[in-house]
Amino acid sequence: MFVKKLMLPLLCASLMGMVACGDESSDHSNSNPVVPPSPTSSADPVIIPGLSSAIVPTPTSESNVTPPPSGDYAALATTKNAAAPVTLFDSWKTAHFATIESDMGTYPSIASDFTEIFTSAYLPAGRVIWQSSYAYAKCKVDDATNRLLKSRACTVSEGVGYGMLLSFFRGDDDAFLRLWNYNRAFRDYNGGNLMPWIVRSFSYDIIDKGSATDADLDIATSLILMYYRTKLEPYKTDALAIINDLWKNEIEPNSKLILSGNTSMWNGTGKYEITYNLSYFSPVALRLFALVDPSHDWNGVLDAMYTYMAKVQDGGTGVFPDWSNAAGVAIAAPNGSADDTYFRFDKESVRIPWRIAWDYYWYQDPRAAAVLNKLNKFIVDKASGDVKSLALGTSYSWNLSLGVDETSNVVAGMWLGAWCSTGIAGNSTWLNSCTTEFNTKELSNSTASYFTDILLVMYSQLLNGAFVKPF
């Protein structure tokens, strides 16, 4: 600890931005926040982590890069607004993104631990700030200089994956690089290629070493997208390392279905029945994996997941439950996270329309259209075609014999975005009016809005055309 405290001033001096350690004004969410850097142009040089900072890797020739089939985009709403996701991302970043520099000032009692993991090989670094949490004691740092961040010292791998995708589609190379360094540092410290799902700030405190598959899928996807944009091999190399471990640990070998994590709680080797989370199914990820990793049957996983998804959707009311078993029946997750919601289209499955609409937007897969159109008919009937109806805020039951719908007197932005995106495969009238309504939504940027805000930005990028192919 004494050595680490001696190193702290040296680290502070070397960090980008030259922010004074322990200076409360350096915290990103103070009344006078540090202005986030402007997004970096894709034409700017990119220094790749793991190489000397004096080296700019030479891009590979175009002939050595296998391009994905681009095809045409599906039509978005005529009412889309390209400026909307830019404004939302920039607002989100001020409230839910922290750099290692700012966290050193926010959490002085643990700042001396940062050098344990974040050596020069992993700088600059940044994290997505998780919601206020009292479930994990280490998420709370009593001497935090910013009281709003006192119970927000944790980051979950899901947020890193989302953040990398958001940063990529925003063109914010600084945020992307910082998040990639954050991911790499904890993966290396944990001794594998899958990120532990919850960690504390930039310290060596790994709260839970188990992985979350959706995060691994999104992180690898963002790296492949960056590889195709820049033609820089290190992005692809790191993506392949993640993909290889993902195949070994997070794909069920017989059914080829996507598991929810890499521990016995999720893979069927323990006392629990395997439970699947369809919001972890990212068709675009699997398509990109198949391009860069022909040694594994990623198209087989894609086919198996679409078949399973149809089975679950057809077996219920038309929406998806948060969790389901191999038979396609709603079941509670073994970690107890959804005991009251597992049978509903709720906090997990609200992400499904984003992932499936993304696939349809880029590839127009008829299986994606079938899923989206069934969801769209369901909500149009419930709302009588009115995009302002409170019906869009209801968490609907997959099977009413398992539990009733849960109504709400508000329609959160992420719910509106989910229901809007169901119109992309055929209901342009709904898509147009719903996108107009969606673009009136603003971020909460509160200590409890991590999840709702990050999904609002994600849906905004998709609905407003920011999901631009890098090939």
SVG drawing of the C-alpha trace seen along z (x, -y; Angstrom):
<svg xmlns="http://www.w3.org/2000/svg" viewBox="-58 -25 66 57">
<polyline fill="none" stroke="black" stroke-width="0.4" points="0.0,0.0 2.9,-2.4 4.4,-1.8 1.1,-2.4 0.7,-5.7 4.1,-6.8 3.1,-5.9 -0.2,-7.8 1.3,-11.3 3.3,-9.9 0.2,-8.4 -1.8,-11.6 0.9,-13.5 1.0,-11.1 -2.7,-10.8 -4.3,-12.5 -5.8,-15.8 -3.4,-16.4 -6.3,-16.4 -5.2,-17.1 -5.8,-14.0 -8.1,-14.6 -9.4,-17.8 -13.2,-17.7 -13.5,-20.0 -12.1,-17.2 -15.2,-15.1 -17.3,-14.9 -20.7,-15.4 -19.9,-18.5 -21.7,-21.7 -18.7,-22.7 -18.1,-19.4 -15.1,-18.6 -16.2,-19.1 -16.0,-15.7 -13.6,-15.7 -15.0,-16.1 -15.5,-12.8 -12.4,-11.9 -12.6,-11.7 -12.1,-8.3 -9.4,-9.9 -7.3,-10.7 -4.4,-8.4 -5.4,-5.8 -2.9,-4.6 -3.6,-1.0 -3.2,0.3 -0.6,2.9 1.8,1.2 4.3,-1.6 2.6,-4.9 5.1,-6.0 3.8,-3.5 0.8,-3.9 0.0,-0.5 -0.1,-0.3 -3.5,0.5 -3.8,3.7 -4.5,3.5 -8.1,3.6 -7.4,7.0 -6.7,8.6 -9.9,7.5 -13.0,9.7 -15.9,7.3 -19.3,8.3 -22.1,8.3 -23.4,4.8 -26.7,4.9 -29.3,2.2 -30.6,0.7 -34.2,1.2 -36.2,-2.0 -36.3,-4.1 -38.9,-6.6 -39.3,-9.6 -39.4,-11.6 -36.0,-10.5 -33.7,-13.2 -29.9,-12.7 -29.2,-15.3 -31.2,-13.6 -28.8,-10.7 -25.9,-13.1 -27.5,-15.3 -28.5,-12.3 -25.1,-10.7 -23.3,-13.9 -25.8,-14.4 -25.4,-10.7 -21.7,-11.0 -21.7,-13.9 -23.7,-11.9 -22.8,-8.2 -19.2,-8.2 -16.1,-8.6 -12.5,-8.8 -9.7,-7.4 -8.7,-11.0 -12.1,-12.1 -12.5,-8.9 -9.2,-9.6 -10.7,-12.9 -14.1,-11.3 -12.8,-8.3 -9.7,-9.4 -9.7,-6.5 -9.3,-3.9 -7.4,-6.0 -4.1,-4.6 -5.3,-1.2 -5.8,-2.2 -2.2,-1.5 -2.6,2.1 -4.4,2.7 -4.2,-0.4 -0.5,-0.6 0.6,-2.6 -0.5,0.2 -4.1,-0.5 -4.2,-4.2 -6.2,-6.3 -9.2,-4.6 -12.8,-5.3 -15.9,-3.5 -19.6,-3.6 -21.0,-4.4 -23.6,-1.9 -26.7,-2.9 -26.7,-3.6 -26.4,-0.3 -26.7,0.8 -26.8,4.5 -23.1,4.5 -21.2,2.9 -18.2,2.1 -20.3,0.0 -20.4,-2.6 -17.4,-4.7 -18.1,-6.8 -15.5,-9.5 -16.6,-10.2 -16.1,-13.9 -19.2,-13.9 -22.1,-12.7 -24.2,-11.8 -21.5,-9.2 -21.0,-7.9 -23.0,-4.7 -22.1,-4.6 -18.5,-3.2 -19.4,-0.1 -19.3,0.7 -21.0,3.7 -19.6,5.4 -23.0,4.8 -22.4,1.1 -19.0,1.4 -20.4,3.3 -23.2,0.8 -20.8,-2.1 -18.4,-0.8 -21.2,-0.4 -22.6,-3.9 -19.1,-5.4 -18.5,-3.7 -21.7,-4.9 -21.2,-8.4 -17.6,-8.5 -16.2,-9.2 -12.8,-7.4 -11.6,-8.7 -14.5,-7.2 -14.2,-4.0 -10.5,-3.6 -10.9,-4.4 -13.6,-1.7 -11.6,0.8 -8.7,0.2 -11.0,0.6 -12.2,3.9 -8.8,5.2 -7.3,4.3 -9.9,6.2 -9.9,9.1 -6.1,9.4 -6.2,9.0 -9.0,11.6 -6.9,14.1 -9.2,14.6 -10.8,13.1 -14.2,12.6 -14.8,9.5 -16.0,10.0 -19.5,8.7 -19.1,6.3 -16.0,4.4 -15.3,1.3 -14.2,-1.8 -10.6,-1.4 -9.5,0.6 -8.5,4.2 -11.7,5.1 -13.5,7.5 -16.8,8.1 -18.0,11.0 -15.6,12.7 -18.3,14.5 -19.1,13.2 -22.3,11.9 -22.6,13.1 -24.4,10.1 -21.5,7.9 -19.0,10.2 -21.0,10.3 -21.3,6.5 -17.6,5.8 -16.5,8.2 -19.0,6.7 -17.7,3.2 -14.1,4.3 -15.0,6.0 -16.9,2.9 -13.9,0.8 -11.6,3.2 -13.7,2.8 -13.7,-1.0 -10.0,-1.4 -8.5,1.8 -6.3,2.1 -5.5,5.7 -5.3,5.3 -9.0,4.7 -9.7,8.0 -7.0,9.9 -8.6,8.9 -12.1,9.6 -11.0,13.1 -9.6,13.8 -13.0,12.8 -14.9,14.8 -12.9,18.0 -13.5,17.9 -17.1,17.0 -17.6,20.1 -15.9,22.4 -17.8,21.0 -21.0,19.3 -22.5,21.4 -24.3,24.6 -22.5,27.2 -25.5,29.5 -28.3,27.0 -26.0,24.1 -28.0,21.8 -26.4,18.8 -25.8,19.3 -26.1,16.4 -22.7,16.7 -19.7,18.9 -20.3,20.3 -22.2,23.4 -25.2,21.2 -25.7,20.7 -24.2,23.6 -26.0,26.6 -23.0,28.1 -24.4,27.1 -27.7,27.7 -29.6,25.3 -31.6,25.8 -30.3,23.8 -32.2,20.6 -31.9,18.5 -32.2,14.8 -33.3,13.9 -32.2,10.3 -28.7,11.6 -29.3,12.8 -27.5,10.4 -27.9,11.6 -25.6,8.9 -22.8,10.1 -23.1,13.7 -23.0,12.6 -19.8,10.6 -18.3,13.4 -18.9,15.8 -16.9,13.4 -13.8,13.1 -13.9,16.6 -14.8,19.3 -13.4,22.0 -16.6,22.0 -20.2,22.5 -21.6,19.0 -24.2,19.3 -25.4,22.4 -25.8,20.4 -27.7,17.8 -30.1,20.3 -30.6,22.1 -31.4,18.9 -33.9,17.7 -35.6,21.1 -35.7,20.9 -36.9,17.3 -39.9,18.2 -40.7,21.1 -40.8,18.9 -42.8,16.2 -45.3,18.5 -45.8,20.3 -47.2,17.3 -49.1,14.1 -46.8,12.7 -44.3,11.0 -41.2,12.5 -40.6,13.4 -37.4,12.2 -36.1,15.7 -37.0,19.1 -35.9,22.7 -34.9,25.2 -38.5,26.0 -39.3,22.4 -41.2,21.9 -40.8,18.9 -38.8,19.7 -37.2,17.7 -33.5,17.1 -31.3,18.9 -29.7,15.7 -33.0,14.4 -32.8,11.3 -36.2,11.6 -38.3,13.7 -41.2,11.2 -40.8,10.4 -39.4,13.6 -42.7,14.2 -43.1,10.7 -41.8,8.6 -39.8,6.6 -36.4,5.2 -34.5,7.9 -36.6,8.5 -37.1,4.7 -33.8,5.0 -35.0,7.6 -36.5,5.3 -33.3,3.3 -31.2,6.3 -33.7,7.8 -34.5,4.5 -30.8,3.9 -30.5,7.2 -33.4,6.3 -32.1,2.8 -28.8,4.1 -29.7,7.6 -33.5,7.7 -33.6,11.3 -37.2,12.6 -37.0,14.2 -36.3,10.9 -39.3,9.5 -41.5,12.2 -40.5,11.5 -40.9,7.7 -44.2,7.9 -45.7,10.1 -44.6,7.7 -45.8,4.8 -49.3,6.3 -49.4,7.0 -48.7,3.4 -50.7,1.7 -53.8,3.7 -53.1,2.9 -52.7,-0.8 -55.4,-1.0 -52.7,-2.4 -52.0,-5.4 -48.2,-5.9 -49.0,-8.1 -51.1,-5.4 -50.0,-4.3 -50.3,-0.8 -46.8,-1.2 -45.6,-1.5 -47.1,1.9 -45.0,4.9 -47.0,7.6 -47.2,11.2 -46.0,14.0 -48.5,16.3 -51.3,14.8 -51.5,18.1 -48.0,17.3 -48.8,13.7 -50.7,10.6 -49.6,7.6 -48.0,4.8 -49.3,1.4 -47.6,-2.0 -48.8,-5.6 -45.7,-6.6 -44.0,-5.4 -40.3,-5.3 -38.1,-6.2 -36.6,-2.8 -40.0,-1.2 -41.2,-3.7 -38.0,-3.0 -38.6,0.7 -42.1,0.5 -41.2,-2.0 -38.5,0.3 -41.0,3.1 -42.4,1.1 -39.2,1.2 -40.2,4.5 -43.4,3.3 -45.5,0.8 -44.1,-2.5 -47.1,-4.5 -46.4,-3.3 -42.7,-3.8 -43.1,-7.4 -45.4,-8.6 -43.7,-6.6 -40.2,-7.9 -41.6,-11.5 -42.9,-10.8 -39.8,-9.0 -37.6,-12.0 -39.3,-14.1 -37.9,-11.9 -35.0,-13.2 -32.5,-11.5 -33.1,-11.4 -29.4,-11.5 -30.1,-10.5 -28.3,-8.2 -30.9,-5.5 -31.2,-5.9 -28.1,-4.1 -30.2,-1.4 -33.0,-3.5 -30.7,-6.2 -28.2,-4.0 -31.0,-2.1 -32.7,-5.4 -29.5,-6.5 -29.1,-3.1 -32.7,-3.1 -32.2,-6.7 -29.1,-5.8 -30.9,-2.9 -34.2,-4.8 -32.5,-7.9 -29.9,-6.3 -26.7,-6.5 -26.2,-2.7 -24.0,-3.2 -22.2,-0.2 -18.4,-0.6 -18.2,1.5"/>
</svg>
